[in-house]
Amino acid sequence: MRPEGILFSKSHEWVLIEKDIATTGISDFAVKQLSDLVFVDLPEITDLLEQGQPYAEVESVKAVSDIYAPLSGEVIAINEDIGDNLDLIGKDPFGKGWFVKFRLSHPGEVENLLDSAGYDKVCVAAS
């Protein structure tokens, strides 16, 4: 189930903002498209994210996929649990399967994101 207030990029990343801290990961739709995940490469704490630029990679049995920053900011936490348990991404992509937390540097960038209804339309078009 999606948390209230969650936003999405067209490239299937989600972001949940609490004050000036954002938590991000990949959507349930992206997880289904990638299927069997075998590896995730996350950034380091203090790395700078730039909206629309790759910040991580996910490898599945199908392919290696870049993960794009939904917003810009400085990484303040990484979810080390998913490295040892990739199933968390598939089982709980909006909860325990989060990738990084970061401090927003350009809050106005949220205007480029989609709400749940808008994102659902992107998913239907991609199916």
N, C-alpha and C positions, 0 to 999 in steps of 0.2 A: 504494500500500500504506500502511496506517495504522501510524504509529509505536506501539510498545508503550507503554502507560500513558496514551494519549490519552483525554480525556474530552470529552463533548458536552453541549450544551444542547438542549432540545427545539425551539428555533428554528433549529437547524442550524449553530451555531457550534461550533468545536472549540477545545480548549485543551490545551497540553502544559506541565506545570509542572516546572521544574528549580530546586530549592531555593525561593527566594522570587520567582523570575522566571517569568512565564507568557508563552507565545507563543500567539497566537490567529489564526484565520482562519475561512473558511466551508468546510463539508464538501463532499466530492465530490457528494453527493446534492443539496445546494443549488446547486452549479455547474450540474448537469444540468437542474435545474428552471428556473433563470434563463436558461440557454442563452447566446446571444451577448452577452458583456459589452462595454460601450462606455465605461464611466467608473467610477472609484472615488474616493470622497471620504473621506480618512482624517483622524483627529484629529491634533493637534499634540503634540509631545513636551511633557511636564509636564501634559497634560490628565488629568483624573481620570475614571476609568471607574466606573460603578456597576452592579453585577450586574443584568441584565435591562433595562437602559436602552440606547437607541440610542447608538452611538459613531461610526458610519460609515454611508455609503450606497454601494450598488452599483447602477449603472444598466445594464440590458440592453435589447435591442431590444423586449422585452416590457413592462418596468416598471422603476420605481425601488423598491428594497427597502432598508429599514433593516437594519443589522447591529447585533446586541445584544451587550453585554458579557457573557461567560459568568461572569466574576468581577469583583470590584472591585479597583481599584489605580490607580497613576500610570503613564502612558505614558512609557517610557524609550527606545523606538525605533520607527520606522515603516519599513515596507518600501517605499522609494521606487522600487524596481525595477518593482513591479507597475503603477505609474501609467503608465509608458512601455511596458509589455508585459503587458497584461491576460491574455494566453494563459498566463502562469505560473500564474494562479489555477486554470485548468482543467486544465492539464497536470500540475501538482504542488501540489494544494491543501494538502497537509500538510507540504510542504517549502518550495520557493522561492516558493510562493504565499501565504505567511503575510502577515497584515495589520499587526499591532503586537505589540510586547513590552512588558510592564508589570510593575511591582513589586507583588506582592499586598499588599493592605491588610487583607483579612479571609479568611485561609486556610480557615476553617471553612465558607465558602460552597461548597466542593467537594462537600459533602454533597447539594447541589441538582442535581448534574450526573449524567450517565449514562455508563456504560462502553460499549465498542463493541457488546456484545451488546444492551444496553438501547436504545442508539441505533438499531440495526438494526430493532428492533421498531417504533420511532417511524416509521422510513422506510417499512416495509411498510404500516403503517396509513395513511400519507399517500399511498401510491401508488394 
